[in-house]
Amino acid sequence: MNSATRIKLSAMMFLEFFIWGAWCVTLATYLTVTLKFTGGQVGNAFLTMAIASVISPIFVGMVADKFFPAQYLKGVLHLGGAALMFWASTVQTPGLFFWVLLGYTLCYMPTLSLANAIAFNQMKDTEKEFPLIRAIGVLGWIIVGLLIGYLRIEQTNIPLRIAAGASLLMGLYCFALPHTPPKGAGKKVTLGDIFGIEAWGLLKDWYFLVFVVASLLVSVTTSFYINWSNPFFNAEGLPYPAAMMTGGQISEAVLTALLGFFFASIGVKWMLVAGMLSWALRYFILMGDPGPGFSLWILAIVIHGVCYGFFFTAGQVYVGKVAPKAIQASAQGFIALITFGLGQGAGSILSGKIQEQCTVAGTTDWSQFWLVPAVIALVVGVLFALLFKVKPAEESAANA
C-alpha cells in the first residue's frame, strides 16, 4: 500500500470515529440531565444503534458486494446521517428522538463495516497494515472527547451538532476514497444475498460459532460501560469526565497499533480471551473505591485498549481471515450485527432496566449496577478460553 492510499484511509478512519465519539459518549448525560429522560428511555435511545446494526449492515454489505462501489455508498449514507443528526439535536421528546436517532443510526452503523471493507481491499497484509490505520480512528475519538470534555458541553446538544458537521464532511470526503468495486458484480442476486446467508453460513464452523456466541454475550456487557459510564463518572465527581475518558482511547490507539506484535506473540485466541476478561476486570474495579485521585477508576478507563482492541478489532481481523474475499463486506456486516446489533441491543435494554432498578430517590447504587456485566463477562471469557480454538491455517495466516 502506497503512502497516498495510507493517508486517505487514515483520514477516513479518523473522521469515522470522530463522528461516533462526538455524540455517543455523552448522550446519556444529555438525555438524563437536560431532557430528563428515564433510564428506560435512555436505553431505548441506545437501542437504535443495535436495531440499525441488525437491519442495515448485512443488506448494505450485499449492496457493496454486488452493485455499488463501497466508497460511494458510504458517502451517501454519511450525507443522509448529517441531516438526521442535526434534526436529532433539535428534538426534546423521547418518542420522536428515538425515531430520528434510529434513522441516523440506520445510516451510520453500516459505514463501520464499509470502512473496514474499503481498508481491507487496499491491503496485502491486514494483520500488519490494518491495526495502524485503525489506530488513527481512535485518535479521532480522542480528539473530539477532549474537545467536548474541556468545553464542558456534555449536558448540551452541541456534541450532536458537532457529529452532524463531521458527518457532512465525511460524506463529501468519501467520494475521494480509493475505489472499492463490488466484487460480486454481475452475479444474480438471491433472497439469500439480501439477508447475508453466505455470511451466516460461516457458522457451520464450530469454532467460529463459539466465537460468535461469545462475542454476542460479551457485547451485551459492553453496553453498560458505553451507555452509562459518562453519567456514572459525572454523578461520582470525576473531573472532566468526557476528557478523562479519552484515556481509554489513548490506550486503545497504542494497543491497536501494536496488534500485529500481539498476533505474532500470543495469537488471536488469547488476544480475544484477554479482551473478554478485561471487560470483567473493568466492571469489578468500578464497583469499588475509586482510590486516591480516582486512580483505580482511571485504571478502569485506561484498560479500554485491551477491552476494545483485543476484543472488537482483533475479532474483525479474525473474521477478515475466515471469510472468503467475495463476501468480505457481508461478513464484516455480520459480525457488526452480532456485536453492535444483537449484543449491544440486548445490553442497552438490560442496562437501562437495571439502572432503573438500582436507582432509588434519584440515587443509583452503582456497585450493584456494575456487578451484572462483571459476572457475565467473567463467565463467558473463561468458557471461551476452554471451547475456542484457531485452526492451524488461520493461526499461521494471523501470525504472518
KERO-213154 format. One record per residue (C-alpha): x, y, z. Coordinates in Angstrom, 2 decimals, decimal comma. Layout:
REM KERO-213154
<pt x="X" y="Y" z="Z"/>
...
//
This chain:
REM KERO-213154
<pt x="0,00" y="0,00" z="0,00"/>
<pt x="1,47" y="3,34" z="-1,04"/>
<pt x="1,71" y="6,43" z="1,16"/>
<pt x="-1,14" y="8,31" z="-0,56"/>
<pt x="-3,56" y="5,42" z="-0,01"/>
<pt x="-2,44" y="5,06" z="3,60"/>
<pt x="-3,11" y="8,76" z="4,24"/>
<pt x="-6,56" y="8,56" z="2,66"/>
<pt x="-7,53" y="5,51" z="4,69"/>
<pt x="-6,17" y="7,07" z="7,87"/>
<pt x="-8,24" y="10,22" z="7,33"/>
<pt x="-11,29" y="8,04" z="6,68"/>
<pt x="-10,85" y="6,20" z="9,98"/>
<pt x="-10,18" y="9,46" z="11,83"/>
<pt x="-13,46" y="11,01" z="10,70"/>
<pt x="-15,42" y="7,76" z="11,11"/>
<pt x="-14,69" y="7,57" z="14,82"/>
<pt x="-14,62" y="11,34" z="15,39"/>
<pt x="-18,30" y="11,29" z="14,41"/>
<pt x="-19,21" y="8,39" z="16,68"/>
<pt x="-17,23" y="9,72" z="19,63"/>
<pt x="-18,83" y="13,16" z="19,29"/>
<pt x="-22,34" y="12,01" z="20,22"/>
<pt x="-22,19" y="8,53" z="21,75"/>
<pt x="-20,13" y="9,09" z="24,91"/>
<pt x="-22,13" y="11,97" z="26,39"/>
<pt x="-25,58" y="11,15" z="25,00"/>
<pt x="-26,87" y="9,56" z="28,23"/>
<pt x="-25,73" y="12,57" z="30,26"/>
<pt x="-27,51" y="14,97" z="27,89"/>
<pt x="-30,70" y="12,90" z="27,89"/>
<pt x="-30,91" y="12,31" z="31,64"/>
<pt x="-29,69" y="15,68" z="32,95"/>
<pt x="-31,02" y="18,13" z="30,34"/>
<pt x="-34,00" y="16,38" z="28,75"/>
<pt x="-34,92" y="14,37" z="31,90"/>
<pt x="-35,29" y="11,03" z="30,11"/>
<pt x="-35,69" y="7,94" z="32,31"/>
<pt x="-33,22" y="5,04" z="32,34"/>
<pt x="-35,52" y="3,02" z="30,09"/>
<pt x="-35,85" y="5,89" z="27,62"/>
<pt x="-32,07" y="6,28" z="27,52"/>
<pt x="-31,78" y="2,55" z="26,93"/>
<pt x="-34,21" y="2,86" z="24,04"/>
<pt x="-32,13" y="5,67" z="22,53"/>
<pt x="-29,03" y="3,49" z="22,56"/>
<pt x="-31,10" y="0,58" z="21,29"/>
<pt x="-31,30" y="2,42" z="17,96"/>
<pt x="-27,65" y="1,52" z="17,28"/>
<pt x="-28,46" y="-2,12" z="17,84"/>
<pt x="-31,59" y="-2,09" z="15,69"/>
<pt x="-29,66" y="-0,40" z="12,90"/>
<pt x="-26,86" y="-2,93" z="13,24"/>
<pt x="-29,37" y="-5,75" z="12,85"/>
<pt x="-31,22" y="-4,23" z="9,90"/>
<pt x="-28,67" y="-2,45" z="7,76"/>
<pt x="-25,06" y="-3,75" z="7,72"/>
<pt x="-25,59" y="-7,11" z="6,02"/>
<pt x="-28,02" y="-5,62" z="3,47"/>
<pt x="-25,68" y="-2,70" z="2,83"/>
<pt x="-22,76" y="-5,14" z="2,67"/>
<pt x="-24,64" y="-7,08" z="-0,01"/>
<pt x="-25,20" y="-3,88" z="-1,98"/>
<pt x="-21,49" y="-3,07" z="-1,73"/>
<pt x="-20,56" y="-6,65" z="-2,69"/>
<pt x="-22,94" y="-6,78" z="-5,68"/>
<pt x="-23,84" y="-3,35" z="-7,03"/>
<pt x="-22,11" y="-0,13" z="-5,98"/>
<pt x="-18,55" y="0,86" z="-5,06"/>
<pt x="-18,28" y="0,85" z="-1,28"/>
<pt x="-16,85" y="4,37" z="-1,05"/>
<pt x="-19,82" y="5,91" z="-2,93"/>
<pt x="-22,35" y="4,04" z="-0,80"/>
<pt x="-20,53" y="5,16" z="2,34"/>
<pt x="-20,59" y="8,79" z="1,17"/>
<pt x="-24,34" y="8,81" z="0,57"/>
<pt x="-25,02" y="7,25" z="3,98"/>
<pt x="-22,93" y="9,87" z="5,79"/>
<pt x="-24,63" y="12,74" z="3,96"/>
<pt x="-28,04" y="11,42" z="4,98"/>
<pt x="-26,75" y="10,90" z="8,51"/>
<pt x="-25,59" y="14,52" z="8,75"/>
<pt x="-29,13" y="15,81" z="8,17"/>
<pt x="-30,69" y="13,34" z="10,59"/>
<pt x="-28,19" y="14,01" z="13,38"/>
<pt x="-28,79" y="17,74" z="13,14"/>
<pt x="-32,54" y="17,07" z="13,39"/>
<pt x="-31,94" y="14,88" z="16,46"/>
<pt x="-30,15" y="17,77" z="18,14"/>
<pt x="-33,41" y="19,79" z="18,00"/>
<pt x="-35,75" y="17,08" z="19,37"/>
<pt x="-36,71" y="17,07" z="23,06"/>
<pt x="-39,36" y="14,34" z="23,36"/>
<pt x="-38,42" y="10,65" z="23,90"/>
<pt x="-40,68" y="9,21" z="21,19"/>
<pt x="-39,59" y="11,45" z="18,33"/>
<pt x="-35,95" y="11,37" z="19,48"/>
<pt x="-35,99" y="7,57" z="19,22"/>
<pt x="-37,23" y="7,57" z="15,62"/>
<pt x="-34,92" y="10,33" z="14,41"/>
<pt x="-31,90" y="8,71" z="16,05"/>
<pt x="-32,94" y="5,38" z="14,57"/>
<pt x="-32,91" y="6,98" z="11,13"/>
<pt x="-29,43" y="8,32" z="11,82"/>
<pt x="-28,04" y="5,02" z="13,09"/>
<pt x="-29,51" y="3,19" z="10,08"/>
<pt x="-27,24" y="5,46" z="8,03"/>
<pt x="-24,19" y="5,38" z="10,31"/>
<pt x="-23,81" y="1,80" z="11,56"/>
<pt x="-23,20" y="0,14" z="8,16"/>
<pt x="-20,46" y="2,67" z="7,42"/>
<pt x="-18,30" y="0,97" z="10,08"/>
<pt x="-18,15" y="-2,29" z="8,14"/>
<pt x="-17,86" y="-0,40" z="4,85"/>
<pt x="-14,81" y="1,43" z="6,23"/>
<pt x="-13,24" y="-1,93" z="7,11"/>
<pt x="-14,07" y="-3,36" z="3,68"/>
<pt x="-12,56" y="-0,32" z="1,91"/>
<pt x="-9,41" y="-0,60" z="4,01"/>
<pt x="-9,03" y="-4,37" z="3,63"/>
<pt x="-9,45" y="-4,04" z="-0,15"/>
<pt x="-6,28" y="-1,92" z="-0,33"/>
<pt x="-4,12" y="-4,13" z="1,91"/>
<pt x="-1,87" y="-7,05" z="1,21"/>
<pt x="-1,13" y="-7,87" z="4,85"/>
<pt x="-4,13" y="-6,95" z="7,00"/>
<pt x="-2,54" y="-8,01" z="10,32"/>
<pt x="0,34" y="-5,58" z="9,85"/>
<pt x="-1,37" y="-2,76" z="7,96"/>
<pt x="-4,91" y="-2,59" z="9,40"/>
<pt x="-4,04" y="-2,01" z="13,10"/>
<pt x="-2,03" y="1,13" z="12,27"/>
<pt x="-4,84" y="2,54" z="10,12"/>
<pt x="-7,46" y="1,62" z="12,72"/>
<pt x="-5,42" y="3,35" z="15,44"/>
<pt x="-5,91" y="6,67" z="13,61"/>
<pt x="-9,65" y="6,18" z="14,06"/>
<pt x="-9,12" y="6,02" z="17,80"/>
<pt x="-7,26" y="9,34" z="17,55"/>
<pt x="-10,42" y="10,92" z="16,11"/>
<pt x="-12,43" y="9,68" z="19,10"/>
<pt x="-9,78" y="11,02" z="21,50"/>
<pt x="-9,67" y="14,50" z="19,99"/>
<pt x="-13,42" y="15,01" z="19,97"/>
<pt x="-13,67" y="13,66" z="23,52"/>
<pt x="-11,04" y="16,12" z="24,74"/>
<pt x="-12,81" y="18,94" z="22,93"/>
<pt x="-16,21" y="18,16" z="24,44"/>
<pt x="-14,80" y="17,48" z="27,89"/>
<pt x="-12,77" y="20,65" z="28,27"/>
<pt x="-15,53" y="22,82" z="26,79"/>
<pt x="-17,88" y="21,34" z="29,42"/>
<pt x="-20,67" y="20,82" z="26,90"/>
<pt x="-21,56" y="17,24" z="27,91"/>
<pt x="-25,06" y="18,23" z="29,04"/>
<pt x="-25,91" y="20,15" z="25,86"/>
<pt x="-26,91" y="19,29" z="22,29"/>
<pt x="-23,68" y="20,73" z="20,88"/>
<pt x="-21,94" y="17,31" z="20,67"/>
<pt x="-24,76" y="16,12" z="18,39"/>
<pt x="-24,25" y="19,14" z="16,14"/>
<pt x="-20,50" y="18,52" z="16,04"/>
<pt x="-21,32" y="14,98" z="14,88"/>
<pt x="-23,65" y="16,36" z="12,20"/>
<pt x="-20,99" y="18,70" z="10,83"/>
<pt x="-18,36" y="15,96" z="10,81"/>
<pt x="-20,80" y="13,63" z="9,03"/>
<pt x="-21,29" y="16,20" z="6,29"/>
<pt x="-17,53" y="16,50" z="5,84"/>
<pt x="-17,11" y="12,73" z="5,83"/>
<pt x="-19,88" y="12,27" z="3,26"/>
<pt x="-18,12" y="14,57" z="0,84"/>
<pt x="-14,69" y="13,07" z="1,54"/>
<pt x="-15,86" y="9,52" z="0,81"/>
<pt x="-16,06" y="10,30" z="-2,91"/>
<pt x="-12,28" y="10,80" z="-2,88"/>
<pt x="-11,52" y="7,45" z="-1,21"/>
<pt x="-9,76" y="4,59" z="-3,06"/>
<pt x="-12,06" y="2,80" z="-5,48"/>
<pt x="-13,60" y="-0,33" z="-3,98"/>
<pt x="-15,67" y="-2,01" z="-6,70"/>
<pt x="-18,34" y="-4,62" z="-5,99"/>
<pt x="-16,51" y="-7,96" z="-6,16"/>
<pt x="-19,68" y="-9,90" z="-6,84"/>
<pt x="-20,90" y="-7,64" z="-9,66"/>
<pt x="-22,79" y="-9,40" z="-12,40"/>
<pt x="-23,89" y="-12,31" z="-10,22"/>
<pt x="-27,58" y="-12,98" z="-9,80"/>
<pt x="-28,97" y="-11,58" z="-6,57"/>
<pt x="-30,96" y="-14,02" z="-4,47"/>
<pt x="-33,03" y="-13,66" z="-1,33"/>
<pt x="-30,07" y="-15,22" z="0,46"/>
<pt x="-27,84" y="-12,37" z="-0,72"/>
<pt x="-30,24" y="-9,79" z="0,70"/>
<pt x="-30,19" y="-11,42" z="4,13"/>
<pt x="-26,47" y="-12,27" z="4,02"/>
<pt x="-26,98" y="-16,04" z="4,07"/>
<pt x="-23,42" y="-16,64" z="2,82"/>
<pt x="-22,06" y="-14,80" z="5,85"/>
<pt x="-24,38" y="-16,73" z="8,16"/>
<pt x="-23,02" y="-19,89" z="6,54"/>
<pt x="-19,73" y="-19,31" z="8,33"/>
<pt x="-21,49" y="-20,53" z="11,48"/>
<pt x="-21,19" y="-24,11" z="10,21"/>
<pt x="-17,66" y="-23,98" z="11,57"/>
<pt x="-17,91" y="-24,94" z="15,29"/>
<pt x="-15,09" y="-22,66" z="16,44"/>
<pt x="-16,47" y="-19,71" z="14,50"/>
<pt x="-19,84" y="-20,40" z="16,15"/>
<pt x="-18,18" y="-20,33" z="19,58"/>
<pt x="-16,53" y="-17,03" z="18,65"/>
<pt x="-19,85" y="-15,53" z="17,56"/>
<pt x="-21,81" y="-16,66" z="20,65"/>
<pt x="-19,08" y="-15,37" z="22,99"/>
<pt x="-18,92" y="-12,09" z="21,07"/>
<pt x="-22,70" y="-11,75" z="21,37"/>
<pt x="-22,70" y="-12,25" z="25,15"/>
<pt x="-19,69" y="-10,05" z="25,90"/>
<pt x="-21,19" y="-7,32" z="23,69"/>
<pt x="-24,22" y="-7,33" z="25,99"/>
<pt x="-21,91" y="-6,26" z="28,81"/>
<pt x="-20,17" y="-3,54" z="26,79"/>
<pt x="-23,40" y="-1,53" z="26,63"/>
<pt x="-23,24" y="-0,99" z="30,38"/>
<pt x="-19,99" y="0,97" z="30,04"/>
<pt x="-20,67" y="2,60" z="26,69"/>
<pt x="-24,12" y="3,84" z="27,69"/>
<pt x="-23,70" y="4,60" z="31,39"/>
<pt x="-20,06" y="5,33" z="32,23"/>
<pt x="-20,32" y="9,06" z="31,48"/>
<pt x="-23,39" y="9,56" z="33,74"/>
<pt x="-21,64" y="7,43" z="36,39"/>
<pt x="-18,44" y="9,48" z="36,34"/>
<pt x="-20,40" y="12,74" z="36,33"/>
<pt x="-22,51" y="11,61" z="39,30"/>
<pt x="-19,49" y="10,41" z="41,26"/>
<pt x="-17,46" y="13,59" z="40,75"/>
<pt x="-14,70" y="12,53" z="38,37"/>
<pt x="-13,28" y="15,82" z="37,00"/>
<pt x="-13,76" y="16,48" z="33,27"/>
<pt x="-15,36" y="13,05" z="32,64"/>
<pt x="-15,53" y="13,17" z="28,83"/>
<pt x="-11,92" y="14,33" z="28,60"/>
<pt x="-10,71" y="11,83" z="31,21"/>
<pt x="-12,49" y="9,02" z="29,38"/>
<pt x="-10,33" y="9,63" z="26,31"/>
<pt x="-7,58" y="7,92" z="28,31"/>
<pt x="-9,30" y="4,74" z="27,21"/>
<pt x="-8,98" y="5,70" z="23,57"/>
<pt x="-5,33" y="6,67" z="24,05"/>
<pt x="-4,58" y="3,20" z="25,36"/>
<pt x="-6,71" y="1,75" z="22,56"/>
<pt x="-4,66" y="3,62" z="19,96"/>
<pt x="-1,41" y="2,29" z="21,42"/>
<pt x="-2,68" y="-1,28" z="21,74"/>
<pt x="-4,28" y="-1,22" z="18,28"/>
<pt x="-1,01" y="-0,05" z="16,70"/>
<pt x="0,71" y="-3,00" z="18,40"/>
<pt x="-1,86" y="-5,62" z="17,43"/>
<pt x="0,47" y="-7,02" z="14,79"/>
<pt x="3,01" y="-7,80" z="17,52"/>
<pt x="0,39" y="-9,45" z="19,70"/>
<pt x="-0,99" y="-11,52" z="16,81"/>
<pt x="2,51" y="-12,90" z="16,32"/>
<pt x="3,39" y="-13,35" z="20,01"/>
<pt x="0,26" y="-14,65" z="21,74"/>
<pt x="-2,12" y="-15,42" z="18,88"/>
<pt x="-5,69" y="-14,41" z="18,16"/>
<pt x="-7,29" y="-16,82" z="20,66"/>
<pt x="-5,55" y="-15,43" z="23,73"/>
<pt x="-6,00" y="-11,88" z="22,49"/>
<pt x="-9,75" y="-12,47" z="22,38"/>
<pt x="-9,73" y="-14,14" z="25,81"/>
<pt x="-7,80" y="-11,20" z="27,30"/>
<pt x="-10,22" y="-8,78" z="25,68"/>
<pt x="-13,26" y="-10,52" z="27,14"/>
<pt x="-11,82" y="-10,86" z="30,65"/>
<pt x="-10,66" y="-7,24" z="30,65"/>
<pt x="-14,30" y="-6,14" z="30,43"/>
<pt x="-14,98" y="-8,14" z="33,61"/>
<pt x="-11,95" y="-6,62" z="35,34"/>
<pt x="-13,09" y="-3,10" z="34,40"/>
<pt x="-16,51" y="-3,61" z="35,99"/>
<pt x="-15,13" y="-5,18" z="39,17"/>
<pt x="-12,85" y="-2,13" z="39,55"/>
<pt x="-15,76" y="0,29" z="39,07"/>
<pt x="-17,70" y="-1,49" z="41,82"/>
<pt x="-15,15" y="-0,45" z="44,44"/>
<pt x="-13,49" y="2,61" z="45,90"/>
<pt x="-12,03" y="4,98" z="43,28"/>
<pt x="-8,70" y="5,13" z="45,11"/>
<pt x="-6,55" y="8,21" z="45,74"/>
<pt x="-7,03" y="10,75" z="42,99"/>
<pt x="-9,57" y="8,41" z="41,32"/>
<pt x="-6,58" y="6,23" z="40,35"/>
<pt x="-8,45" y="2,93" z="40,25"/>
<pt x="-11,28" y="4,32" z="38,17"/>
<pt x="-8,73" y="5,87" z="35,82"/>
<pt x="-7,22" y="2,39" z="35,52"/>
<pt x="-10,67" y="1,08" z="34,60"/>
<pt x="-10,80" y="3,71" z="31,87"/>
<pt x="-7,27" y="3,04" z="30,60"/>
<pt x="-7,71" y="-0,72" z="30,16"/>
<pt x="-10,14" y="0,14" z="27,38"/>
<pt x="-7,26" y="-0,53" z="24,98"/>
<pt x="-7,36" y="-4,20" z="25,87"/>
<pt x="-11,16" y="-4,23" z="26,18"/>
<pt x="-11,73" y="-2,84" z="22,70"/>
<pt x="-8,59" y="-3,62" z="20,72"/>
<pt x="-8,27" y="-7,24" z="21,84"/>
<pt x="-12,00" y="-7,91" z="21,56"/>
<pt x="-13,58" y="-5,86" z="18,76"/>
<pt x="-10,63" y="-5,06" z="16,50"/>
<pt x="-8,93" y="-8,44" z="16,82"/>
<pt x="-12,31" y="-10,03" z="16,20"/>
<pt x="-12,75" y="-8,02" z="12,98"/>
<pt x="-9,34" y="-9,14" z="11,76"/>
<pt x="-10,18" y="-12,76" z="12,63"/>
<pt x="-13,40" y="-12,53" z="10,61"/>
<pt x="-11,43" y="-10,99" z="7,73"/>
<pt x="-9,19" y="-14,07" z="7,65"/>
<pt x="-12,00" y="-16,61" z="7,95"/>
<pt x="-14,41" y="-15,09" z="5,39"/>
<pt x="-13,90" y="-15,61" z="1,64"/>
<pt x="-12,96" y="-12,47" z="-0,30"/>
<pt x="-16,25" y="-12,46" z="-2,22"/>
<pt x="-18,28" y="-11,87" z="0,97"/>
<pt x="-15,89" y="-9,67" z="2,96"/>
<pt x="-18,30" y="-6,75" z="3,27"/>
<pt x="-21,17" y="-9,05" z="4,22"/>
<pt x="-19,01" y="-10,90" z="6,75"/>
<pt x="-17,94" y="-7,65" z="8,40"/>
<pt x="-21,58" y="-6,60" z="8,41"/>
<pt x="-22,47" y="-9,92" z="10,01"/>
<pt x="-20,07" y="-9,53" z="12,94"/>
<pt x="-21,26" y="-5,92" z="13,32"/>
<pt x="-24,80" y="-7,28" z="13,53"/>
<pt x="-23,77" y="-9,73" z="16,26"/>
<pt x="-21,75" y="-7,29" z="18,36"/>
<pt x="-23,14" y="-3,80" z="17,74"/>
<pt x="-26,60" y="-5,14" z="16,89"/>
<pt x="-27,92" y="-8,10" z="18,83"/>
<pt x="-25,40" y="-7,94" z="21,68"/>
<pt x="-25,37" y="-4,23" z="22,40"/>
<pt x="-29,10" y="-4,05" z="21,69"/>
<pt x="-29,86" y="-6,55" z="24,42"/>
<pt x="-27,30" y="-4,76" z="26,59"/>
<pt x="-28,97" y="-1,39" z="26,06"/>
<pt x="-32,33" y="-2,75" z="27,19"/>
<pt x="-30,84" y="-4,69" z="30,09"/>
<pt x="-28,61" y="-1,86" z="31,34"/>
<pt x="-31,47" y="0,64" z="31,18"/>
<pt x="-33,76" y="-1,63" z="33,19"/>
<pt x="-31,07" y="-2,43" z="35,76"/>
<pt x="-30,17" y="1,25" z="36,13"/>
<pt x="-33,82" y="1,95" z="36,97"/>
<pt x="-33,92" y="-0,94" z="39,47"/>
<pt x="-30,71" y="0,26" z="41,12"/>
<pt x="-31,98" y="3,84" z="41,42"/>
<pt x="-33,95" y="4,94" z="44,48"/>
<pt x="-34,99" y="8,57" z="45,05"/>
<pt x="-32,71" y="9,69" z="42,23"/>
<pt x="-29,61" y="7,93" z="43,61"/>
<pt x="-28,15" y="4,92" z="41,77"/>
<pt x="-26,40" y="2,05" z="43,55"/>
<pt x="-23,61" y="1,77" z="41,01"/>
<pt x="-21,91" y="-1,21" z="42,67"/>
<pt x="-25,00" y="-3,35" z="42,09"/>
<pt x="-25,26" y="-1,96" z="38,58"/>
<pt x="-21,69" y="-2,92" z="37,58"/>
<pt x="-21,90" y="-6,38" z="39,16"/>
<pt x="-24,17" y="-7,75" z="36,42"/>
<pt x="-21,84" y="-7,16" z="33,43"/>
<pt x="-18,80" y="-8,14" z="35,53"/>
<pt x="-20,16" y="-11,64" z="36,20"/>
<pt x="-21,37" y="-12,18" z="32,63"/>
<pt x="-18,05" y="-11,17" z="31,04"/>
<pt x="-16,05" y="-13,30" z="33,50"/>
<pt x="-18,07" y="-16,46" z="32,86"/>
<pt x="-18,08" y="-16,02" z="29,09"/>
<pt x="-14,34" y="-15,29" z="28,95"/>
<pt x="-13,48" y="-18,46" z="30,88"/>
<pt x="-15,80" y="-20,65" z="28,78"/>
<pt x="-14,44" y="-19,15" z="25,56"/>
<pt x="-10,88" y="-20,00" z="26,62"/>
<pt x="-11,95" y="-23,61" z="27,15"/>
<pt x="-14,04" y="-24,08" z="24,00"/>
<pt x="-12,42" y="-21,98" z="21,24"/>
<pt x="-9,52" y="-22,98" z="19,03"/>
<pt x="-7,94" y="-21,38" z="15,98"/>
<pt x="-7,32" y="-23,73" z="13,09"/>
<pt x="-3,66" y="-24,09" z="12,08"/>
<pt x="-4,18" y="-22,40" z="8,70"/>
<pt x="-5,94" y="-19,44" z="10,35"/>
<pt x="-3,29" y="-19,20" z="13,07"/>
<pt x="-0,44" y="-19,11" z="10,56"/>
<pt x="-2,29" y="-16,51" z="8,48"/>
<pt x="-2,93" y="-14,34" z="11,53"/>
<pt x="0,70" y="-14,54" z="12,57"/>
<pt x="2,10" y="-13,84" z="9,10"/>
//
